[in-house]
Amino acid sequence: MARLILASERVIKARGLIQKARELPIPAPSEGGKINFSYIAHVKALLQDARDLVKYITKTPSATAEIKEQVSQILQEADRANQEILH
């Protein structure tokens, strides 16, 4: 039986995924460093998973202003993390 995940749990999980993307070890220069395709794909997948967890929260009638603000911050943080990690 599937369990619904509360918005607050989704926010926490999304933040954890963004942190995990930031903490991924950069491959050695001999393996391509930051331009290693596997590394890039892993970072992008983690950040997309974070976005996917929260993207519909703001459309639910029970979403509070506080949760909507946290979702906005997570989406911005995912974009910022993408820029900082991969560029």
N, C-alpha and C positions, 0 to 999 in steps of 0.2 A: 504494500500500500504506500503510495507516494505521500510525502509529508510536505505541506506548504512551508515555504521559508518566509518568515516575517521580513518586512522591509528593513528593519534595523539589523537583522542578521545578514541580509544581502549587502548592506552598506559595509559591515565589518568584513565580510568575505571579500568584497571588491577591493577594499583597502589592503587586505592581505595579499591579494593577487598582484596589485601594483607594487607592493614592497618586494614580493618575490621576484618580479621582473627586474627591479633595481638591483637585487642581490645576486642575480645570475652571474656566475664568473665569466669574464670576457675570455674567449679562446686565445690561446697563445698566438703571437704574430705569425708563427710558422703555419698556423691553421687558419689564418685570415683575419684574426682579431675581430674587431667590430663588424667587419663585412662578411663574416662567416655566415653562409645562408641558413644553416641550422640554428645558429644563435639568433639571428634576426627573426626567423620564423617563430622561435620559442618566445621571444620577447613580445612580438606582435600578438601571438595567441593568448598569452597571459593578460595583456592589456585589453584585448577584445573580449575575453571572458569577463573581465572586471566591468567593462561597459555593458555587456549583455545582462549581467546580474541586476543592474540598476536602471536600465534604460526605460522600462515601462512603469516604474514606481510613480513617477509624476503624473501618470495618466489615471491612477486609481483614485476613486473618490475619498478613500480613507487617508491619503497622503497628507501629512501636516506640512505647514510651511517650513518647519525645521528639517524634516526629512527631504523635502524638495531642495532645500539649500544644500544639504549634504550630498545629494545626488549630483547637483550642479558642480560642487567642489570635486567630486570623484571624477566626473567626466573631464573637467579641466586638468586635474592631476594626471589622468591617464594620457592626455594629449601632451602635457608638459614632460612626463616621464618618457614618452616616445621620443620627443625631441632631445632630451638630455642623454638618454641611453644610446640612441642610434645615430645621432648626428654630431 
